[in-house]
Amino acid sequence: MLSCGEASGELYAAALARELRALDPGIRIVALGGSRLRDAGVELLADYHGISVTGLSEALRVVPRSLALIRELADAAERIRPDVFVPIDFPDFNFRLMAAMAKRGVPIVYYISPQLWAWRRGRMKTMQRLVTKVLPIFPFEERLYREAGVDAEFVGHPLVDLAVPSADRTSLRARLGIADDAPLVALLPGSRANELRAILPDMARAAALVKERMPGARFALARAPRLDDALFAPLAAHLPGVDVPFWTSADDVLAAADVAITASGTATVQTALHECPMVIVYRVSALTSFIGRRFVTLDTFGMVNLIAGQRIVPELVQEQFTPEAVASEVTALLTDTARREAMVTALRQVKERLGGRGGARRAAEAILRVAGSPRGATLAS
């Protein structure tokens, strides 16, 4: 049984499901998920859409549906009796669900381990008590979990295999009608509706400032699925008359781009894998920010900076996230060759630390060993 609660988690879950099927064709996989998992041959027990938000105060609105889903999935586990439960990131939901699974004696393998080292470290005791094994996708996490007494195995980041564009840079730009030497800025405003409401207006204002300073600049936006068209209205409002194509493939946008303005999160790792210079932005509600600062123990938030061990990419969060600040960083990356090359070199080093290809396959092998499938027994021997 798999459980994922948002778009990036489902992307990883679908890759994992395909590898599980390749290793053990007779396997049955059920899940909380969406269309990607269904397309990967997974039997959906429930759809996660509607429970994925960012921020502490924002999450309160989806609590009733989340609790109902947890009860539904726990009842399903009672009937199905899965051999292993695999929560995928999404800790606020999955921690409650894995407690229900542990009560039913189901082994738990946590894939895409939650970032407890950044905040709410007390939850590490819950991991130690309930989880059979943790499969981190970032190299520094294995040591942190093991030091806390949790069995952990670094398997590598699945995006190393998944972040592949459909064509080369020249071909992708030709589709957009953009010359090879025209500056192209990728816009990645996030995958949740509340992220776009908080981020896209100032991202669009920043793009307008870049356009004023560099009239030849072009823009392309990576659009996550199942988002309402109205959420993208700020682009037309702040970039009137400017053609901003929407692409469903972030990898295509990033492979074609010279610089990216990206919301903090998985997209920053995806951008690093394309060695695309970036500016990270983010904003949550004032209440969420106030509460979060009392728990977060880090002075940097961008995952690429955490992996690098230093701030190699600018982060503009909350009050620092202004159109002027973003436009200044983007313009500098488009015009300062030395700064751009230094960032590309640093991003390449981050890419090398992500474990190489085959992350989802290694995760599937570890899960089958815990599940005790015939293929898992072979792998263990």
C-alpha positions in Angstrom: 0.0 0.0 0.0 1.3 3.4 -1.1 0.3 6.8 0.2 1.2 10.1 -1.4 -0.6 13.4 -1.0 0.7 15.8 -3.7 2.0 16.0 -7.2 5.8 15.4 -6.7 5.1 12.6 -4.3 2.9 10.9 -6.8 5.5 11.3 -9.5 8.0 9.4 -7.3 5.3 6.8 -6.3 4.5 6.1 -10.0 8.2 5.5 -10.7 8.4 3.2 -7.6 5.3 1.3 -8.7 6.8 0.6 -12.1 10.0 -0.7 -10.6 8.0 -2.9 -8.1 6.1 -4.4 -11.0 9.3 -5.0 -13.0 10.9 -6.8 -10.0 7.8 -8.8 -9.0 5.2 -9.0 -11.8 2.6 -10.7 -9.6 2.6 -7.9 -7.0 -0.6 -6.1 -6.1 -0.3 -2.4 -5.3 -3.0 -0.2 -3.8 -2.7 3.4 -3.0 -3.9 6.9 -2.1 -2.9 8.7 -5.3 -4.0 10.1 -8.6 -3.9 9.6 -12.3 -0.2 9.0 -12.5 -0.5 6.0 -10.2 -3.5 4.7 -12.0 -1.6 4.9 -15.3 1.2 2.9 -13.6 -1.2 0.1 -13.0 -1.9 0.9 -9.3 -5.4 0.3 -7.8 -6.5 3.6 -6.3 -8.3 3.4 -3.0 -8.8 7.1 -2.9 -7.7 10.3 -4.6 -5.4 12.8 -2.8 -6.6 15.9 -4.6 -8.0 18.5 -2.3 -5.8 17.7 0.7 -2.6 19.2 -0.6 -1.8 22.7 0.7 1.3 24.4 2.1 1.5 26.3 5.4 0.2 25.5 8.9 -2.8 27.8 9.0 -3.8 26.8 5.4 -3.8 23.1 6.4 -6.6 23.6 8.9 -9.1 23.9 6.1 -8.4 20.4 4.8 -8.4 18.6 8.2 -11.9 17.1 8.0 -11.3 15.6 4.6 -7.8 14.4 5.7 -9.2 12.6 8.7 -12.0 11.0 6.7 -9.4 9.7 4.2 -7.2 8.3 7.0 -10.2 6.4 8.3 -11.1 5.1 4.9 -7.5 3.9 4.2 -7.2 2.3 7.6 -10.4 0.4 7.0 -9.1 -0.7 3.6 -5.9 -2.0 5.2 -8.0 -4.0 7.6 -9.6 -5.7 4.6 -6.6 -6.0 2.3 -3.9 -6.8 4.9 -0.9 -5.3 2.9 2.5 -6.8 3.4 4.1 -3.4 3.6 2.9 0.2 3.9 5.0 2.8 2.0 4.2 6.4 3.0 5.8 8.9 0.6 6.7 12.3 2.1 3.5 14.3 3.1 4.2 13.7 6.9 1.3 15.6 8.5 -1.1 13.1 6.8 1.1 10.0 6.6 2.2 10.1 10.2 -1.4 9.6 11.3 -2.0 6.9 8.7 1.2 5.0 9.6 0.1 4.9 13.2 -3.0 3.2 12.1 -1.0 0.8 10.0 1.4 0.0 12.9 -1.6 -0.9 15.1 -2.5 -3.5 12.5 1.0 -4.9 12.4 1.8 -3.7 8.9 5.6 -3.1 8.4 6.3 0.5 7.3 9.0 1.7 4.9 9.0 5.5 4.6 10.1 6.6 1.2 11.0 10.2 0.5 11.6 10.7 4.2 10.2 13.8 5.9 12.6 16.6 6.6 12.4 16.2 10.4 16.0 17.6 10.7 14.6 21.0 9.6 11.6 21.2 11.9 9.6 19.2 14.4 12.5 17.0 15.4 10.4 15.4 18.1 8.8 13.4 15.4 12.0 11.4 15.0 11.0 9.4 18.0 7.8 8.5 16.2 9.8 7.3 13.3 12.0 5.2 15.6 9.0 3.6 17.2 6.8 2.9 14.1 9.0 2.6 11.0 10.8 -0.5 9.9 13.0 1.3 7.5 13.5 4.8 6.0 14.6 5.4 2.4 16.1 8.9 2.2 16.7 10.5 -1.2 19.3 13.0 0.0 22.8 11.9 1.0 23.1 13.7 4.3 19.8 12.3 5.6 21.0 8.7 6.1 23.4 9.7 8.8 20.9 11.9 10.6 18.3 9.1 10.8 20.8 6.5 11.8 22.2 8.7 14.6 18.6 8.9 15.8 18.3 5.1 15.9 16.3 4.7 12.8 17.3 2.1 10.2 17.9 4.2 7.0 19.3 3.4 3.6 20.1 6.2 1.1 18.7 5.2 -2.3 19.3 8.3 -4.4 16.9 10.8 -5.8 14.3 9.4 -8.3 14.4 12.7 -10.3 17.8 11.8 -11.6 16.0 9.3 -13.8 12.8 11.3 -14.3 14.1 14.8 -15.1 14.5 14.1 -18.8 13.3 16.6 -21.5 11.5 15.5 -24.6 14.1 17.0 -26.9 17.3 19.0 -27.0 17.5 22.8 -26.2 17.5 23.9 -29.8 14.5 21.8 -30.7 12.6 22.9 -27.6 13.3 26.6 -28.3 12.2 26.0 -31.9 8.8 24.8 -30.6 8.5 28.1 -28.7 9.7 30.2 -31.6 12.7 31.4 -29.6 16.2 31.8 -31.1 19.1 30.0 -29.4 20.6 33.3 -28.3 17.4 34.9 -26.8 17.3 35.0 -23.0 14.6 32.7 -21.8 13.4 32.7 -18.2 11.5 29.7 -16.8 8.7 30.4 -14.3 7.9 27.6 -11.8 5.3 28.9 -9.4 4.5 25.7 -7.6 1.9 22.9 -7.9 -0.7 23.9 -5.3 -3.4 26.4 -5.8 -2.5 28.3 -2.6 1.1 28.5 -3.7 0.2 30.1 -7.0 -2.1 32.7 -5.2 0.8 33.7 -2.9 3.7 33.4 -5.4 2.6 34.0 -9.0 1.5 37.7 -8.8 5.0 38.9 -7.6 6.7 36.4 -9.9 4.8 38.0 -12.8 5.7 41.5 -11.6 9.3 40.5 -11.5 9.1 39.1 -15.0 7.7 42.5 -16.2 10.7 44.3 -14.6 13.1 41.9 -16.4 11.3 42.6 -19.6 11.7 46.3 -19.1 15.5 45.9 -18.5 16.0 43.3 -21.2 13.4 43.8 -23.9 14.5 40.7 -25.7 13.8 38.4 -22.8 11.2 35.6 -23.2 9.3 33.6 -20.6 7.8 30.1 -20.4 5.8 28.7 -17.5 5.7 25.1 -16.2 2.1 24.4 -15.3 1.2 21.6 -12.9 -1.9 19.6 -13.8 -5.4 20.2 -12.4 -5.0 23.9 -11.6 -7.7 26.4 -12.4 -7.1 28.8 -15.3 -8.0 31.7 -13.1 -4.9 31.2 -11.0 -2.8 32.3 -13.9 -4.5 35.6 -14.5 -1.6 37.6 -13.0 0.5 36.8 -16.0 -1.8 38.6 -18.4 -2.3 41.4 -15.8 1.4 42.2 -15.4 2.7 41.1 -18.8 0.1 42.5 -21.1 0.8 41.6 -24.7 3.7 39.3 -23.8 3.3 35.7 -25.0 4.1 33.3 -22.1 3.5 29.7 -23.2 2.4 27.2 -20.6 4.1 23.8 -20.7 3.0 20.8 -18.7 6.6 19.5 -18.7 8.8 21.4 -16.3 11.8 19.4 -17.7 11.2 20.8 -21.2 10.9 24.4 -19.8 14.1 24.0 -17.8 16.1 22.4 -20.6 15.3 25.3 -22.8 15.8 28.1 -20.2 18.8 30.2 -19.3 17.5 31.1 -15.8 14.6 29.9 -13.6 12.5 31.6 -11.0 11.2 28.7 -9.0 9.1 28.2 -5.9 11.0 26.4 -3.1 10.5 22.7 -3.1 11.1 19.7 -5.4 11.3 22.1 -8.4 14.7 23.4 -7.1 16.2 19.9 -7.3 14.7 19.4 -10.8 16.2 22.8 -11.8 19.6 21.7 -10.4 19.5 18.5 -12.4 19.2 20.6 -15.6 22.1 22.7 -14.3 19.9 25.8 -14.9 20.8 28.9 -12.7 17.9 29.8 -10.5 16.3 32.2 -8.0 14.3 30.5 -5.3 11.2 32.3 -4.0 8.5 31.5 -1.5 5.7 33.0 0.6 3.2 31.6 3.1 0.6 33.4 5.2 1.8 35.7 8.0 0.5 33.4 10.6 2.2 30.3 9.1 5.5 32.3 8.9 5.2 33.4 12.5 4.5 29.9 13.8 7.0 28.3 11.5 9.9 30.5 12.7 9.5 29.1 16.2 10.1 25.6 15.0 12.4 25.7 11.9 16.1 25.3 12.8 17.7 26.2 9.5 18.9 29.5 8.1 18.4 28.3 4.5 15.4 26.6 2.9 16.3 25.8 -0.7 17.1 22.1 -1.0 19.9 22.7 -3.4 21.6 24.9 -0.8 21.1 22.3 1.9 22.6 19.6 -0.3 25.5 21.9 -1.3 26.1 22.8 2.4 26.2 26.5 1.5 24.0 29.1 -0.2 24.9 28.7 -3.8 21.5 29.9 -5.0 19.7 33.1 -3.9 16.6 32.5 -1.7 14.0 35.3 -1.5 11.4 34.2 1.1 8.5 36.1 2.7 9.3 39.9 3.0 12.5 39.4 0.9 10.4 38.1 -2.0 9.8 41.4 -3.9 9.5 41.9 -7.7 12.6 44.2 -7.6 14.8 41.8 -5.7 13.8 38.9 -8.0 14.3 40.9 -11.2 17.7 42.1 -10.0 18.9 38.5 -9.4 17.6 37.3 -12.7 19.1 40.1 -14.6 22.5 39.5 -13.0 22.4 35.8 -13.9 21.5 36.7 -17.5 24.3 39.3 -17.8 27.1 38.3 -15.5 28.9 35.4 -17.2 31.3 34.7 -14.3 28.4 34.5 -11.7 26.4 32.3 -14.0 29.3 29.9 -14.6 30.0 29.7 -10.9 26.4 28.8 -10.1 26.3 26.2 -12.9 29.5 24.6 -11.5 27.9 24.5 -8.0 24.7 23.0 -9.3 26.7 20.3 -11.2 28.2 19.3 -7.8 24.8 19.1 -6.2 23.7 16.9 -9.1 26.6 14.5 -8.5 25.6 14.1 -4.8 22.1 12.8 -5.6 23.1 9.2 -6.0 23.1 8.6 -9.7 20.6 6.7 -11.8 18.4 3.9 -10.4 17.1 5.5 -7.2 13.5 4.1 -7.6 14.8 0.6 -8.4 16.9 0.6 -5.3 13.9 1.8 -3.3 11.8 -1.0 -4.8 14.4 -3.6 -3.9 14.5 -2.4 -0.3 10.7 -2.4 0.0 10.4 -5.9 -1.4 13.0 -7.2 1.1 10.8 -5.8 4.0 7.6 -7.1 2.4 9.0 -10.6 2.1 8.0 -11.2 -1.5 9.7 -14.1 -3.3 11.7 -11.5 -5.3 12.6 -9.7 -2.0 14.0 -12.9 -0.6 16.1 -13.4 -3.7 17.4 -9.8 -3.3 18.2 -10.3 0.4 20.3 -13.3 -0.4 
